[in-house]
Amino acid sequence: MRSRFMNRLLHSILVVVGISAITFLLMYLAGDPAVLIAGDDATPAQVQAIREANGFDRPILVQFFDWLWHAIQGDLGTSYRNGLPALLVVLQALPNSLLLIGTALALSSAAGIMFGILAAVRRGGKFDQAVIAVSVFFQSLPTFWLGIVAILIFSATLRWLPTSGFRGAEYLILPALTLAAFQVGTFARIVRSSMLEVLDSDFVRTARAKGAAPRVVLFSHALRNAALPIITIIGLELGGLFGGAIVTETVFGWPGISRLALSAITARDMPVVQAFVLVVGLLVVITNLVIDFLYTRLDPRTRVGVSK
C-alpha cells in the first residue's frame, strides 16, 4: 500500500510539473509578454526596456526555471489590470468557487445516488427507464441555456430567487442547481450500473438466502461495495465542475475564480490566467491523490494486489 501511494505521489508531482510548464507557456501563447505589459500604445524602445527588465530576452528554459522557482514561493507575477499579486487575486475569489462547486457536488451526488439505487432496485421498470432518460436529457442540456431558463422562470417570472451576485444563501440556489443538473445524470448512471453488478454477486445472494432483511441487503451489503466507483467519479468530475463553473459563474454573475479567469482572458491579463490554471490544476491533482488513497484504504483487494 505504501509503495502504491508513493508511486501515485510521484505521478502527481510529474503532473504538477507538466501543469507548470503549460501554465508558463500560456504567457507566450497570448503574444509577446513585453507588449502585453507595455500596452498597444507603447513605443518599441519602451517594449524593449520592459523585455530586458523582466528578463523576457533570456533563453526560454532559463525563464521557465526562474518562473518555477518564484511560483514555488507563491509569486506568480502581478496582475496587469490592478497591480495586485496574481495569486492573491485568484485566492480571494477561490472560496466563492469552492462554495458553489461543493454545494453542486453535494446536491448532484446525493440526488444521483438516490435515483441510481432506486433505478437498480426497480431494474427494467418504468422508473428505471425514466431515470436513464432524464439522466441523458440533463447531460444533453447546455449549461448556459439551463441557467438562462432558470433565471427567466424563478427570477424574472416567479420572482422567488435573485438573478445574480452573491449577497446571501438565496443567491447560491440557482447557480448550484444549474451546475449540479449535468452531474446528477452522471452519478445516477454510475450508481445504477455499480448497484446492478453488486446485486447480482454471490455474497448478496448468500445474504438473501440467510434471511437478511431487504433493507440490510441493500444498504449494508450492496451499497457499501457499490460505493467505491462513486468515490472515483467524484475526483473525475471535479475538473468538469470547474469547467462548468466558468459558464455558470458568468451567467449568474457569481464572483468566483472561473468568472475571474474569463475576464482575465478577455483582458489578456496573463499572470491571473496562469495563477488560475495552476491553482485549479493543483486542486484537481490533490483531490485525485486523496481519493486514490481512500480507495486503497476502502478496497482490500487493492492492498492485496500491491503486497504481491
Disulfide bonds with the S-S distance in Angstrom:
none
